[in-house]
Amino acid sequence: MVRIGNLELGEFPLLLAPMEDVSDPPFRAVCKDKGADLMYTEFISADGLIRDAEKSVQKLDIYDYERPIGIQIFGDKIDAMREAAAIAEAAGPELVDINYGCPVKKVACKGAGAGILLDLPKMQKMTEEIVKRCTLPVTVKTRLGWDEKNIKILEVAKRLQDVGVQALTIHARTRYQLYKGKADWSYIAEVKNLPDIHIPIFGNGDVDSPEVALEYRNKYGVDGIMIGRAAIGYPWIFDEIKHYFKTGQKLNSPSLSERVEVCKKHLLKSVEWKGPKKGIFEMRMHYSNYFRGYPNFKPFRTRLVEAGSYEEVVEILEEVKATFVLDVIQ
């Protein structure tokens, strides 16, 4: 049984990665339905929380159907991160997660996210202060290092465990790689095999199928896997991995009707959470992912993106279902 503090996550949990502008409550709802065991909010700016900025505060929204869930924060100032952790904890998650892995320039080059990998003493001190401030478990998501000449993940893992972090997720790339190149999970295995590491170690990077998930579980000995980009438009990946682990057999891909129904639920949750105008607007990025691989979908996507009301979008989605089902029958 994998545990983070008193939180039990099963024998081999599958985690939904925190993804900016993606892993909001509507997206998390469909991933939870399809088997995600632990989810995280989008990363939230510590400075934004302290200023009570609307965008940052809204990201604190969590719902009972999502649990267990962690709120992830990022920042470069120790005092601000400590205060933000207290604000995050007050929102009622199961844990508080620290982002030490974001590679984007505007974050990392200011010393936040993966930027703190260039200053491990500061990382350790910041983490220690957050752990002291929180009563909930504190976890961390990070990367292997700044670049291939500065891979520090073994030292990072020990330092973080020493100051009280209760789980560590490692994206198996450096900051320099961004999201390119192949993730090197051998470093994650080295962390897992350290004799004095006893906290759960989760792996992240390039897991996009049940076969890869099983291979990485067996080869690298991790305690669980975090899924990110592969779940966008395809939340079924969680159930598919679990079924493959259990039976060795692959589930059939979701039917067109299933895709439409899950997309409609995602849309409904988006409208409920953000309001009709913003909810419809922010769903536009998801349609092509839900129907990836379907020929002649482009005209429908154009109409979906241009649709101005919830009812219009639903009508088009039903038309998508009817049209493609008819094509299959013919």
Sine and cosine of phi, psi and omega as CSV:
sin_phi,cos_phi,sin_psi,cos_psi,sin_omega,cos_omega
0.00,0.00,0.81,-0.59,0.04,-1.00
-1.00,0.04,0.79,-0.62,-0.02,-1.00
-0.80,-0.60,0.63,-0.78,0.21,-0.98
-0.88,-0.47,0.97,-0.25,-0.18,-0.98
0.88,0.47,-0.80,-0.59,0.05,-1.00
-1.00,-0.05,0.05,1.00,-0.03,-1.00
-1.00,0.09,0.87,-0.49,0.01,-1.00
-0.99,-0.10,0.76,-0.65,-0.12,-0.99
-0.87,-0.49,0.17,0.98,-0.02,-1.00
1.00,0.00,-0.08,-1.00,-0.11,-0.99
-0.97,0.26,-0.56,0.83,-0.02,-1.00
-0.46,-0.89,1.00,0.08,-0.12,-0.99
-0.95,0.31,0.51,-0.86,0.13,-0.99
-0.95,-0.32,0.83,-0.56,-0.10,-0.99
-0.95,-0.30,0.60,-0.80,0.14,-0.99
-1.00,-0.03,0.81,-0.58,-0.06,-1.00
-0.94,0.35,0.53,-0.85,0.17,-0.99
-0.96,0.28,0.86,-0.50,-0.03,-1.00
-0.77,-0.64,0.84,-0.54,-0.02,-1.00
-0.86,0.51,0.75,-0.67,0.01,-1.00
0.91,0.41,0.23,0.97,0.03,-1.00
-0.80,-0.59,-0.85,0.53,-0.18,-0.98
-1.00,0.07,0.88,0.48,0.09,-1.00
-1.00,-0.01,0.06,-1.00,-0.05,-1.00
-0.82,0.57,-0.64,0.77,0.03,-1.00
-0.88,0.47,-0.69,0.73,0.02,-1.00
-0.93,0.37,-0.65,0.76,0.01,-1.00
-0.89,0.46,-0.54,0.84,-0.01,-1.00
-0.87,0.49,-0.70,0.71,-0.04,-1.00
-0.97,0.25,-0.50,0.86,0.06,-1.00
-0.94,0.34,-0.61,0.79,0.06,-1.00
-0.89,0.46,-0.69,0.73,0.03,-1.00
-0.84,0.54,-0.53,0.85,-0.11,-0.99
-0.97,-0.22,0.34,0.94,0.25,-0.97
0.93,-0.36,0.04,1.00,0.04,-1.00
-0.91,0.42,0.73,-0.69,-0.07,-1.00
-1.00,-0.02,-0.51,0.86,0.00,-1.00
-0.54,-0.84,0.73,-0.68,-0.04,-1.00
-0.80,-0.59,0.30,-0.95,0.00,-1.00
-0.77,-0.63,0.48,-0.88,0.13,-0.99
-0.93,0.36,0.20,-0.98,0.27,-0.96
-0.85,0.53,0.39,-0.92,0.01,-1.00
-0.95,0.33,0.61,-0.79,-0.14,-0.99
-0.86,-0.50,0.75,-0.66,-0.01,-1.00
-0.93,0.37,0.80,-0.60,0.07,-1.00
-0.87,0.49,-0.69,0.72,0.01,-1.00
-0.88,0.47,-0.63,0.78,0.02,-1.00
-0.90,0.43,-0.64,0.77,0.03,-1.00
-0.90,0.43,-0.68,0.73,-0.03,-1.00
-0.91,0.40,-0.59,0.81,0.03,-1.00
-0.98,0.19,-0.12,0.99,-0.05,-1.00
0.90,0.43,0.57,0.82,0.02,-1.00
-0.91,0.41,0.71,-0.71,-0.13,-0.99
-0.85,0.53,-0.70,0.71,-0.04,-1.00
-0.89,0.46,-0.67,0.74,0.00,-1.00
-0.93,0.36,-0.70,0.72,-0.03,-1.00
-0.90,0.43,-0.62,0.79,-0.01,-1.00
-0.89,0.47,-0.51,0.86,-0.01,-1.00
-0.93,0.36,-0.20,0.98,0.07,-1.00
-0.97,0.24,-0.20,0.98,-0.05,-1.00
-0.89,0.46,0.83,-0.55,0.10,-0.99
-0.70,-0.71,0.42,-0.91,-0.08,-1.00
-0.79,-0.61,0.44,-0.90,-0.09,-1.00
-0.86,0.51,-0.55,0.84,-0.04,-1.00
-0.93,0.38,-0.24,0.97,-0.02,-1.00
-1.00,0.05,-0.29,0.96,-0.19,-0.98
-0.91,0.42,0.54,-0.84,0.00,1.00
-0.98,0.19,0.50,-0.86,-0.05,-1.00
-0.58,-0.82,0.52,-0.85,0.07,-1.00
-0.90,-0.43,0.59,-0.81,0.11,-0.99
-0.99,-0.14,0.81,-0.59,-0.05,-1.00
-0.97,-0.24,0.73,-0.68,0.00,-1.00
-0.85,-0.53,0.41,-0.91,0.09,-1.00
-0.60,-0.80,0.40,-0.92,0.02,-1.00
0.16,-0.99,0.16,-0.99,-0.04,-1.00
-0.91,-0.42,-0.06,1.00,-0.03,-1.00
-0.94,-0.35,0.78,-0.63,-0.09,-1.00
-0.89,0.46,-0.73,0.69,-0.02,-1.00
-0.88,0.48,-0.68,0.73,-0.01,-1.00
-0.91,0.41,-0.65,0.76,0.00,-1.00
-0.92,0.39,-0.62,0.79,0.04,-1.00
-0.89,0.45,-0.70,0.71,0.01,-1.00
-0.92,0.38,-0.65,0.76,0.01,-1.00
-0.90,0.43,-0.59,0.81,0.04,-1.00
-0.88,0.47,-0.62,0.78,0.04,-1.00
-0.91,0.40,-0.63,0.77,0.04,-1.00
-0.91,0.41,-0.68,0.73,0.02,-1.00
-0.89,0.45,-0.69,0.73,-0.01,-1.00
-0.88,0.47,-0.61,0.79,-0.02,-1.00
-0.91,0.40,-0.32,0.95,0.03,-1.00
-0.97,0.25,-0.18,0.98,0.14,-0.99
1.00,0.02,0.55,0.83,0.11,-0.99
-0.98,0.20,-0.01,-1.00,0.11,-0.99
-1.00,0.06,-0.38,0.92,0.01,-1.00
-0.38,-0.93,0.26,-0.97,0.09,-1.00
-0.91,-0.41,0.78,-0.63,-0.04,-1.00
-0.91,-0.41,0.62,-0.78,0.01,-1.00
-0.96,-0.28,0.76,-0.65,0.04,-1.00
-1.00,0.02,0.96,-0.29,0.14,-0.99
-0.90,-0.43,0.50,0.87,-0.09,-1.00
-0.75,-0.66,-0.23,0.97,-0.06,-1.00
-0.86,0.50,0.82,-0.57,-0.08,-1.00
-0.99,-0.12,-0.10,1.00,-0.13,-0.99
-0.91,0.41,0.55,-0.84,-0.16,-0.99
-0.84,0.54,-0.71,0.70,-0.10,-0.99
-0.92,0.40,-0.31,0.95,0.05,-1.00
-0.99,-0.16,-0.84,0.54,-0.13,-0.99
-0.91,0.41,-0.59,0.80,-0.05,-1.00
-0.98,0.21,-0.05,1.00,0.13,-0.99
-0.98,-0.18,0.06,1.00,0.04,-1.00
1.00,-0.03,0.08,1.00,0.08,-1.00
-0.98,-0.18,0.04,-1.00,-0.01,-1.00
0.81,0.59,-0.72,-0.69,-0.01,-1.00
-0.93,0.36,-0.24,0.97,0.01,-1.00
-0.88,0.48,-0.46,0.89,-0.03,-1.00
-0.96,0.28,-0.18,0.98,0.08,-1.00
-0.91,0.41,-0.22,0.97,0.08,-1.00
-1.00,0.05,-0.07,1.00,-0.03,-1.00
-0.60,-0.80,0.98,0.22,-0.09,-1.00
-0.91,0.41,-0.59,0.81,0.07,-1.00
-0.87,0.50,-0.63,0.78,0.05,-1.00
-0.92,0.39,-0.66,0.75,0.06,-1.00
-0.83,0.55,-0.72,0.70,-0.02,-1.00
-0.90,0.43,-0.70,0.72,-0.02,-1.00
-0.91,0.41,-0.69,0.72,0.02,-1.00
-0.87,0.49,-0.72,0.70,-0.01,-1.00
-0.89,0.45,-0.68,0.73,0.01,-1.00
-0.86,0.52,-0.68,0.73,-0.01,-1.00
-0.91,0.41,-0.62,0.78,0.02,-1.00
-0.93,0.37,-0.68,0.74,0.03,-1.00
-0.87,0.49,-0.68,0.73,0.02,-1.00
-0.89,0.45,-0.57,0.82,-0.08,-1.00
-0.98,0.21,-0.42,0.91,-0.11,-0.99
-0.99,-0.17,0.53,-0.85,0.18,-0.98
-0.99,-0.12,-0.40,0.92,0.07,-1.00
-0.98,0.19,0.33,-0.95,0.11,-0.99
-0.87,0.50,0.59,-0.81,0.09,-1.00
-0.93,-0.37,0.75,-0.66,0.04,-1.00
-0.82,-0.57,0.17,-0.98,-0.05,-1.00
-0.68,-0.74,0.60,-0.80,0.22,-0.98
-0.88,-0.48,0.77,-0.64,-0.07,-1.00
-0.57,-0.82,-0.12,-0.99,0.02,-1.00
-0.85,-0.53,0.03,-1.00,-0.06,-1.00
-0.92,0.39,-0.53,0.85,-0.05,-1.00
0.23,-0.97,-0.08,-1.00,-0.02,-1.00
-0.95,0.33,-0.73,0.68,0.07,-1.00
-0.50,-0.87,-0.04,-1.00,-0.11,-0.99
-0.92,0.39,-0.34,0.94,0.05,-1.00
-1.00,0.05,-0.13,0.99,-0.04,-1.00
-0.74,-0.68,0.81,0.58,0.05,-1.00
-1.00,0.07,0.93,-0.36,-0.15,-0.99
-0.89,-0.46,0.29,0.96,-0.22,-0.98
-0.90,0.43,-0.49,0.87,0.03,-1.00
-0.92,0.40,-0.70,0.71,0.04,-1.00
-0.92,0.39,-0.65,0.76,0.02,-1.00
-0.85,0.53,-0.74,0.68,-0.03,-1.00
-0.86,0.51,-0.69,0.72,-0.02,-1.00
-0.92,0.38,-0.69,0.72,0.01,-1.00
-0.88,0.48,-0.69,0.72,-0.05,-1.00
-0.93,0.37,-0.67,0.75,0.04,-1.00
-0.90,0.44,-0.63,0.78,-0.03,-1.00
-0.87,0.49,-0.52,0.85,-0.04,-1.00
-0.99,-0.13,0.14,0.99,0.20,-0.98
0.95,-0.32,0.12,0.99,0.09,-1.00
-0.90,0.44,0.66,-0.75,-0.13,-0.99
-0.96,-0.28,-0.01,1.00,0.15,-0.99
-0.22,-0.98,0.45,-0.89,-0.04,-1.00
-0.69,-0.72,0.81,-0.59,0.13,-0.99
-0.96,-0.28,0.76,-0.65,-0.05,-1.00
-0.89,-0.46,0.88,-0.47,0.20,-0.98
-0.99,0.14,0.85,-0.53,-0.21,-0.98
-0.99,0.12,0.68,0.73,0.14,-0.99
-0.73,-0.69,0.30,-0.96,0.14,-0.99
-1.00,0.05,0.20,-0.98,0.08,-1.00
-0.88,0.47,-0.63,0.78,-0.04,-1.00
-0.88,0.48,-0.55,0.84,-0.01,-1.00
-0.95,0.32,-0.35,0.94,-0.14,-0.99
0.83,0.56,-0.89,-0.46,0.03,-1.00
-0.89,-0.45,0.37,0.93,-0.06,-1.00
-0.97,-0.23,0.22,-0.98,0.02,-1.00
0.94,0.34,0.06,-1.00,-0.05,-1.00
-1.00,0.04,0.71,-0.71,0.09,-1.00
-0.94,0.34,0.70,-0.71,-0.04,-1.00
-0.96,-0.27,1.00,-0.08,-0.06,-1.00
-0.97,0.24,-0.12,0.99,0.00,-1.00
-0.89,0.46,-0.52,0.85,0.05,-1.00
-0.93,0.36,-0.57,0.82,0.05,-1.00
-0.91,0.42,-0.65,0.76,0.04,-1.00
-0.88,0.47,-0.62,0.79,0.03,-1.00
-0.89,0.46,-0.65,0.76,0.05,-1.00
-0.89,0.45,-0.74,0.67,-0.04,-1.00
-0.87,0.49,-0.52,0.85,-0.06,-1.00
-1.00,0.03,-0.07,1.00,0.07,-1.00
-0.88,0.48,0.78,-0.63,-0.10,-0.99
-0.90,0.45,-0.42,0.91,-0.06,-1.00
-0.98,-0.18,0.13,0.99,0.08,-1.00
-1.00,-0.04,0.85,-0.53,-0.04,-1.00
-0.83,-0.56,-0.11,0.99,0.04,-1.00
-0.99,0.17,0.39,-0.92,0.07,-1.00
-0.88,0.48,0.67,-0.74,0.05,-1.00
-0.89,-0.46,0.87,-0.49,0.00,-1.00
-0.96,-0.29,0.62,-0.79,0.00,-1.00
-0.97,-0.24,0.52,-0.85,-0.03,-1.00
-0.57,-0.82,0.65,-0.76,0.06,-1.00
0.81,-0.59,0.91,-0.41,0.13,-0.99
0.96,0.28,0.18,0.98,0.07,-1.00
-1.00,0.09,0.95,-0.30,-0.09,-1.00
-0.76,-0.65,0.22,0.98,0.02,-1.00
-0.34,-0.94,0.34,-0.94,0.07,-1.00
-0.86,0.51,-0.60,0.80,-0.03,-1.00
-0.91,0.42,-0.68,0.73,0.02,-1.00
-0.92,0.40,-0.65,0.76,0.01,-1.00
-0.86,0.51,-0.70,0.71,0.00,-1.00
-0.92,0.39,-0.69,0.73,0.02,-1.00
-0.86,0.51,-0.73,0.69,-0.05,-1.00
-0.94,0.35,-0.60,0.80,0.06,-1.00
-0.87,0.49,-0.73,0.69,-0.07,-1.00
-0.96,0.27,-0.60,0.80,-0.11,-0.99
-0.98,0.18,-0.59,0.80,-0.16,-0.99
-0.94,-0.33,-0.14,0.99,0.16,-0.99
0.93,0.36,0.38,0.93,-0.02,-1.00
-0.94,0.35,0.28,-0.96,0.00,-1.00
-1.00,0.03,-0.21,0.98,0.01,-1.00
-0.01,-1.00,0.15,-0.99,-0.05,-1.00
-0.80,-0.61,0.67,-0.74,0.10,-1.00
-0.98,-0.20,0.77,-0.64,-0.02,-1.00
-0.95,-0.32,0.73,-0.69,0.02,-1.00
-0.88,-0.48,-0.99,-0.12,-0.14,-0.99
-0.86,0.51,-0.51,0.86,-0.04,-1.00
-0.91,0.41,-0.31,0.95,0.00,-1.00
-1.00,0.01,-0.17,0.99,-0.03,-1.00
-0.94,0.33,0.90,-0.44,-0.06,-1.00
0.97,0.24,-0.01,1.00,-0.04,-1.00
-0.56,-0.83,0.90,0.44,0.01,-1.00
-0.91,0.41,-0.24,0.97,0.02,-1.00
-0.88,0.47,-0.27,0.96,-0.08,-1.00
-0.86,0.51,-0.52,0.86,-0.02,-1.00
-0.92,0.40,-0.76,0.65,0.03,-1.00
-0.90,0.44,-0.60,0.80,-0.01,-1.00
-0.90,0.44,-0.66,0.75,0.03,-1.00
-0.90,0.43,-0.71,0.70,-0.01,-1.00
-0.88,0.47,-0.67,0.74,0.01,-1.00
-0.90,0.43,-0.65,0.76,-0.01,-1.00
-0.92,0.39,-0.65,0.76,0.08,-1.00
-0.85,0.53,-0.66,0.75,-0.12,-0.99
-0.98,0.21,-0.63,0.78,-0.17,-0.99
-0.89,-0.45,-0.33,0.94,-0.12,-0.99
0.98,0.22,0.07,1.00,-0.02,-1.00
-0.92,-0.39,0.53,-0.85,0.03,-1.00
-1.00,0.02,0.69,-0.72,0.13,-0.99
-0.94,0.34,0.47,-0.88,0.12,-0.99
-0.90,0.43,0.55,-0.84,0.06,-1.00
-0.88,0.47,0.50,-0.87,0.00,-1.00
-0.87,0.49,0.63,-0.77,0.03,-1.00
-0.95,0.33,0.21,-0.98,0.05,-1.00
-0.87,0.50,-0.65,0.76,0.02,-1.00
-0.88,0.48,-0.66,0.75,0.03,-1.00
-0.90,0.44,-0.66,0.75,0.01,-1.00
-0.88,0.47,-0.69,0.72,0.01,-1.00
-0.89,0.45,-0.70,0.72,-0.05,-1.00
-0.91,0.41,-0.65,0.76,0.02,-1.00
-0.93,0.36,-0.64,0.76,0.06,-1.00
-0.87,0.49,-0.65,0.76,0.03,-1.00
-0.90,0.43,-0.64,0.77,0.04,-1.00
-0.90,0.43,-0.68,0.73,0.04,-1.00
-0.85,0.53,-0.71,0.71,0.03,-1.00
-0.88,0.48,-0.73,0.69,-0.02,-1.00
-0.87,0.50,-0.72,0.70,0.02,-1.00
-0.89,0.45,-0.59,0.81,0.01,-1.00
-0.91,0.42,-0.69,0.73,0.01,-1.00
-0.93,0.38,-0.65,0.76,0.01,-1.00
-0.89,0.45,-0.61,0.79,-0.09,-1.00
-0.99,0.13,-0.69,0.73,-0.14,-0.99
-0.97,-0.24,-0.14,0.99,-0.11,-0.99
1.00,-0.04,0.34,-0.94,-0.13,-0.99
-0.89,0.46,-0.66,0.75,-0.08,-1.00
-0.94,0.33,-0.82,0.57,-0.03,-1.00
-0.94,0.35,-0.61,0.80,0.00,-1.00
-0.87,0.49,-0.66,0.75,0.02,-1.00
-0.94,0.33,-0.67,0.74,-0.01,-1.00
-0.87,0.49,-0.71,0.70,-0.10,-1.00
-0.98,0.21,-0.22,0.97,0.10,-1.00
-0.98,0.21,-0.27,0.96,-0.11,-0.99
-0.85,0.52,-0.52,0.85,-0.02,-1.00
-0.94,0.34,-0.27,0.96,-0.15,-0.99
-1.00,-0.08,-0.37,0.93,-0.17,-0.99
-0.87,0.49,-0.72,0.69,-0.03,-1.00
-0.90,0.43,-0.49,0.87,0.03,-1.00
-0.95,0.30,-0.63,0.78,0.02,-1.00
-0.90,0.43,-0.51,0.86,-0.09,-1.00
-0.89,-0.46,0.46,0.89,0.03,-1.00
-0.85,0.52,0.73,-0.68,0.05,-1.00
1.00,-0.10,-0.23,0.97,0.03,-1.00
-0.99,0.14,0.83,-0.55,-0.02,-1.00
-0.93,0.38,0.50,-0.87,0.08,-1.00
0.89,0.46,0.43,0.90,0.03,-1.00
-0.99,0.14,-0.35,0.94,-0.14,-0.99
-0.79,0.61,-0.70,0.71,0.02,-1.00
-0.87,0.49,-0.60,0.80,0.04,-1.00
-0.92,0.39,-0.65,0.76,0.02,-1.00
-0.86,0.51,-0.68,0.73,0.02,-1.00
-0.86,0.51,-0.69,0.72,0.01,-1.00
-0.92,0.39,-0.63,0.78,0.02,-1.00
-0.90,0.44,-0.66,0.75,-0.01,-1.00
-0.92,0.38,-0.54,0.84,-0.03,-1.00
-1.00,0.07,-0.25,0.97,-0.05,-1.00
-0.89,0.46,0.63,-0.78,-0.10,-1.00
-0.95,-0.32,-0.06,1.00,-0.02,-1.00
-0.67,-0.74,0.39,-0.92,0.04,-1.00
-0.85,0.53,-0.71,0.70,-0.04,-1.00
-0.89,0.46,-0.62,0.78,0.01,-1.00
-0.92,0.40,-0.66,0.75,0.02,-1.00
-0.89,0.45,-0.71,0.71,0.01,-1.00
-0.87,0.49,-0.66,0.75,0.01,-1.00
-0.88,0.48,-0.67,0.74,0.02,-1.00
-0.92,0.40,-0.66,0.76,0.03,-1.00
-0.88,0.48,-0.64,0.77,0.06,-1.00
-0.91,0.41,-0.57,0.82,0.06,-1.00
-0.92,0.38,-0.63,0.78,0.08,-1.00
-0.84,0.55,-0.75,0.66,-0.02,-1.00
-0.86,0.50,-0.74,0.67,-0.05,-1.00
-0.91,0.41,-0.65,0.76,-0.05,-1.00
-0.92,0.39,-0.74,0.67,-0.05,-1.00
-0.96,0.28,-0.55,0.83,0.09,-1.00
-0.89,0.45,-0.66,0.75,0.03,-1.00
-0.89,0.46,-0.65,0.76,0.02,-1.00
-0.87,0.49,-0.65,0.76,0.00,-1.00
-0.91,0.41,-0.69,0.73,-0.02,-1.00
-0.89,0.46,-0.68,0.73,-0.03,-1.00
-0.93,0.36,0.00,0.00,0.00,0.00
